[in-house]
Amino acid sequence: MPARPILSAVTWVALAAGLALPTVFPEAANILFLIASGLALVLSEEKAGWMDLIRRPGIALPLLAIALLCVAFALTASTPQHLFAAFYFLPLLMIFPLVALFERSGQIVTVETIGLSASVGAAGAAGVALVDSIILGEVRAGTLVNNPIHFAALALVVGFVALVGMSSKKPAVRLAVLVAPSLSLLAVVLSGSRGPMFAALPLAALAIALVIGRVSRQRALFALYCLAATAIIAVLIAWFTGVFQRFAVFAELPQLLTGGTTNDSSTSERLQIYSAAWRAFLDSPIFGHGLIDLTTPVLQYMPEGAVLGDYQHLHNDLADFAVAGGALGLAAYLLILVAPIVEVVRRGIWMRHPDALYLALVISTGFFCMGLTNATFGILSQTTLYAFVTALVVHLCRTDAQTLASAELTSSAAP
């Protein structure tokens, strides 16, 4: 059995890679995540318990999704590169070893350490956004470290994940995690990323429900004051840097929903892509066209003279999975998206562990909403974050089950 210090060190590296580093050092976070996951698999010796882990929905459903993608890609592959395209979703395979690592490393992975690690990530995102906007003069914050949309997506999720730390009994921890969503929203606004800004609405509703249920009215008001102050600061900076104009498209939503038209060039281009993607899906509705050169089957259905640019995806997760894998791809997308929620709702765990339910809803809702306007799954940093938070959900649910079993054993042993 590996020494406890080794397991502890790998666990802390995993926490840093999963939540603290992605917003500031995304490439380093990806590498450390894969290293920590690989070490977790090597260090795992309790092979007798593997089948129990693999049967957990949070682990089994992503594995089934990857299997479906492998089948679809194999049936449409023209080169080995097409066949192995499922490796874009490799982080989802690492949920299993991470859960095993968390359980064997003792009491390291708790709602407290999760909240603090995510708070570091949110603070880092806010710092990058302010440096980009104020010092470097970038119109869209995040370009210093990442694509602005991907940067905003990572910042948004880690900021709201941090709120699980509200269960801590330490005032300093509760204060740190209360501020985290505001910091992440600052980064999102300054990035000018409309998809994450849209996704922030349901996540904010989940956060408010959690905070109201966990803290006094005074602390809830403090959280709202932090949010309002951050919003004002973000709007002012966005206004003076010009990034605020990117959100003007939201004013055209009634026109877009009723007439299907918009004056925003980026939105118009996306609508053209989605329409062309639907027709490409109908060309191969069962197995799709493969993930490599995803835009090729879509190009023929674009309006005359329109171009897709140097895109590697279709700016929509549903479109990406539908064109790449057909019905099998859509089934895989659904399995990945619902895995954390199914993990929590089975056997009524959500009633006993609201923290796990909150995390599951944040990760699934956030990725679904952001995936409506841009690719999330298949982008390494974002897929890694999704896999890591799903592993946290499974771990919290396993901890709940073990606590419940221990309580039942103690009760049955009592005279």
N, C-alpha and C positions, 0 to 999 in steps of 0.2 A: 504493500500500500504506500503511495507517495506520501512524503512528509506533509503535515498540515501547513507549514510555511509556504511550500511550493503551491499547494492548492489555493491558499489565500492570495499569494502574489498574482497568480493567473486570474483569479476572480476580480481583483482590483484592476488589473489591466483590461479585462473585459468590460467592467463598468465604465472605465475611462473611455475606451474605444466606442462603446455603445451609446453613451449619453453626453459625456463631457467634451469630447474632442471633435465630433463631426461638423459642428458649425464653424470651427476655426481652422482645423487641420483635417479636412475630409479624407485626403489620400492616406495620411498616416493612420487615421482612425480605421479605415478599411483594412489596411495591412495588419494592424494590431488585432482587429476583430477576428480575422481569419487565422492569425497565429494563435490567439487565445482559444478559439474554437477547436483548432487542430490539436493543441495541447490538451484540451479538455477531453477530447476523444481518446487520445493516447493514455491519459492518466486514469480514465474510467476503468475500473476493474470489476464493478458489480454487474457483470454481464447477465446474471440471473434476473436482474430487474429491468433489463433493456426492453423486453416485450411489454411490460407494464407501461413504461414510458412511451413507447412507440404507439400504443393504443390510445393515448391521450389525443383528443381532437385537435388541440393546438399544435401537435406534432404530426399526427397522421394526415390531416387534411392538406397541409402544404406538401407533404410527401406524395400524396395521391395527385395533387395538382401538377407536380413536376413530372410524374409518370405519364399523365395525360398529354402534357406538352411534348414529352419525348416521343410518344406514339405519333402525334400529329406531325412533328418535325421529321420523324423517320419516314413517314409515308410521302412527304413532299420533298425530301432532300435530293439535291442533285450533286452535292459535294459533301465531304466529311464536315466541313465548316457548318453547313446547314443542319447536319445531324446533331452536332453537339451544341447547338444554340441554346439549349436549356441550361447551360452552365451560367447564363446571365442571371439565373435565379439561384445560384449556388448558396448564398447566405441563408436561404430558407432551409437548406439541409442541415445547417448548424444549430437550429433550435434545439434539437435533441441533445447534443453534447453539452450545450450551455446549461440546460436544465439540470443535467447530471452533475455538472460542475458546481452549480449554485447549491445543490443539496448536500454535496460532500464537503463544501468549504465552511460549514458551520453557519453562524448567524451574521454573515457579512452582507448578504443581499436582503435588505429589509426595506420597508417603505421609506425609512429615514435616509439610508444611503442612496436609494433610487432618487429620492427627491433632491438631495444635495448634489448628486452627480449631474442631474438634469438642470439644476439651477446654475451650475458652472457653465454648462453648454449654452443656456439662455443668456447669461451675462457675457459670455464670449461673443455670441451673435450680435448683441447690442453694441459691444465695443467695436467689432468689425464694421458694423453699419455706420457708426458715428465717424470712424476714421475715414471710411470710404466717402461719406457724404460731405463732411465738414473739412477734413484736412486734404484729401486727395481730389475732392471736387467731382467725384463720379455721380452721374445722374441716377444710376441705379446701384444701390449698395449691395455688397456681396461679391462684386467682380474681383475684389482683392484675393479671394480664396476659392471662388466657385462660380458656376452659372448663377445669376441672381435668383432665378426661379427655384433652383435646387437648394440654394442657400436659404431662401425663405421657407421652403418646405421643411427643412431640417430644423430651423429655428422655431417654427410654429409648434412642431410636435414635441420637441424637448421642453419647451416652455410650459406646455400644458401637462406633460407627463410629470413634471416636477411637483404638481399639486398633490400627488399621493403622499408626500411628506407631511401633509396636514394631520396625519394620524400620530405624528410624533408628539411626545409630551414635553419636548424641549422648545421653549419660546424662540430661541435663535433659529432653530431649524424651521419652525412654522413661519417665521418672518421671511426667511430666505426664499422659501417655496411660494409664499404669497406674492412676492415681487416678480418671480420668474415669468409668469405669463405676460406681464406688462412689458418686460424687457424683450420677450420674443416678438410681441406685436410691434414694438418700435422697429425691430429689424425687418419685419415683414412690410411695414408701411414704407420704410426708406428703400427697400429693394424694388418697389414698384411692381410687385408680383401680384397679379389680380386673382389667380387661382388660390394661393394660400390666404389672401385677404378674404375671399369668399368662404373658404373652409374655416376661417377664424370665427365666423358667426355661430355655427353649431357647437364648436369647441368651447366658445365663451359661455354658451348656455349650459353646457355640461359642467364647466368650472364653477359657475355661479351656484348651481344646484349643490355641488360638492361643498363649497365654502359655507353656504348658508346652513347646511346640515352638520357642519363640523365645528364652527366657531361661534363666538358670541356676536351680538349685533354690532358691538363696537369694532371688533376685528373685521367683520364683514364690510363695514363702512370704510375701514382703513384700506381694505383690498380694492374697493371700488374707487377710492380716492387715488390710489396708486395707478389704477387703470386709466382713470380720467386724466391725470397729470401726464402720464406717458403718451396718451393719445394726443393731447394738446401739443406736447413737445414734438412728437412725430409729425403731426400735421404742419406745424410751423416750418420745421426743417424741410419737409417734402415740398412745401409751397415755395420756399426760397431757392431750392435746388432744381425745381421744375418737375420733379418726379410725380407730383400730385396730379398732373395732367393725365397720367396713365390710368387713373381711376375714374376719369370722366365717363368712360364707357358704361359704368353702372347706371348713369342717368338715362341711358338709352335702352335699358332692359324692357320697359313697357313696349317700346317700338319694336324691339327684337322679338319679343314673345308674341306680339299680335300680328306683326307684318313680316317677320323673318328677315328684316334688313337692319343694317347698322352702318353708320358712317366711319366706324373704327376699322382701319385697314387690317389690323392684327386679328380682330374678331371675324371679319369677313373671310380672311384667308382660312381660319380654322373651320368655319362653316363649310367652305368649299372642300376642305380636306375630309370632313366628316361625311359629307354627301358622297364623295368619291370612294371613301373607305367602305361605306355601306354597299355600294355597287360591286366593289372588289370582293367583299364578303359573299355576296350572292353568287359570284363566279365559282367559289369553292366553299360552300357553307358548312361542310363537315370537318375537313382537315386544314383548311386555310391555305396559305401560300408560303409559309415558313417565315422565320423571324429575320433572317439575313436579307438585306436589300428589301426591307419592308415597304419602302415607298414605291418600288417599281410597279407592282400590280395596281397601285392607286393612281399613278400618273396618267394612265390612259383615260381616266374618267374625270380628270380635272378640266375646267373650262379652257377653251382654246386660248393659248397665250399665257396661261397661268403656269407658274413654276412652284416647286416645293422647296426650293433652296437646298441647302446642304443638311437636311433633316435626317436623323436616324430613326425617328418615330413619328407618330401621327398626332401628337399633342392631345391624346385622349387614351386612357387605359382600355376602355371598352373597344375602341377602334383598333388599337394595337393587338389585343388578344384575339379579336374577331378576324382580322386580316391574317395574322400570323398563324393562328391555330383553328380557325373556324369555330364550330360548336364546341369542339374539345377545348379550344383555347378559352372560350367564354366560361365553360364549366370550371376550368382551372382557375380563372380569375375569381369566380364566385367562391370557390373552396378556400383560396388564399385569404380573401377578404373576410369571410365569416369565421375562420378558424379561431381567432381569439374569443369571439362572442360565444360560439358553441362550447368552447372550453369552460367558460364561466357559467353558462346557464345550465349545464348538465348537473343533475343531482342537487339543484338548488344552491350551488356555491355562491351565487351572486347575493343571496340574502344574508349569508354569513360573512362574506368578504367583499364589501362595497368597493374597496380599493382595487381589487382585481377587475370588477365590473367597470369601474371608471377607466382604468387603463385600456381595457378591451374596446370600450366605446370610443375613446379618444383616437386610438390607432386605426380602427376600422373606419370610423366616420371621417377622420381627417384625410386618410389616403383615398377614400372614395370621392370626397369632394374635390380634393386637389387633382385627382385623376380625371376629372371631367374636362379640364382645360390643358393638361400636360401629362407627360408620362411620369409615373412614379415607380412602378415595378419594372425591373430590368435596368434601372439606373442604380449603380452599385451602392452609393451612399444611402439612398433612400430605401432600397431593398434590405440593406444591412440594418438600418434603423428599425424597419418593420419587423424583421426577424428577431432582433434583440428585445424589443418590447413584447413581442409575442412570447418569447422565452420567459420574460419576467411574469407575464400573466399566468403561464403554465406553472411556474415556480410558486407563485402566491397561492394558486389553487391547490397545488400539491401540499404546501405547508398547511393549508386549511384542512385538507383531508387527513393529514397525519395528526394534527392537533385534535380533530374530532375523533379519530380512531383511538388515540391515547385516552381521551376523556371517557369514551365508552368502555375501554378496558378497565380504567380505574373505577368506573361506576359498577361494572359487573363484579369486580373483585371485592367491593365493599360489603360488609356483613349486613 
